[in-house]
């Protein structure tokens, strides 16, 4: 059975739960809710497992806080003997319009501390990342307040549909591969 590690980046704790920076956790929670999965607290994070068509999805919400996400990712990749090409890291992206989704197989951390730590711990920039656009509609010098801010009422209205699309993307990544998934979902 092929295994895949699907990691949602975020910060633990109630005060971060509904923030833009926690979209990775939100996507995994939405998926788990749709499929009646339960996360269990284990070493360096909360884990849920899902099986579909001979494949195992291991969902990870690191408990290391965003800036140390790489430690949890490396631990679970190693523990479960999952090859790097079967890793998908879900993160927020200020450089994409709100709700847009983009899958990439490599790239820079783009100033994102969770990706920066992941890159450092994995010792490569070549890993799959699913970027969820949160836009950049904040005043100069207000970036931290914006990413750690909660979704607006307008954003919340659109969010459910975008989360549905995110679940489809994750399933496609595992079942159809990264290239087919990029062709199907990028920019949609």
PyMOL commands that set and color helices and strands:
alter all, ss='L'
color gray80, all
select helices_A, chain A and resi 14-16+20-34+66-79+84-86+113-122+143-147+153-176+178-185
alter helices_A, ss='H'
color red, helices_A
select strands_A, chain A and resi 2-8+40-42+45-52+55-62+87-93+101-104+128-133
alter strands_A, ss='S'
color yellow, strands_A
deselect
rebuild
show_as cartoon
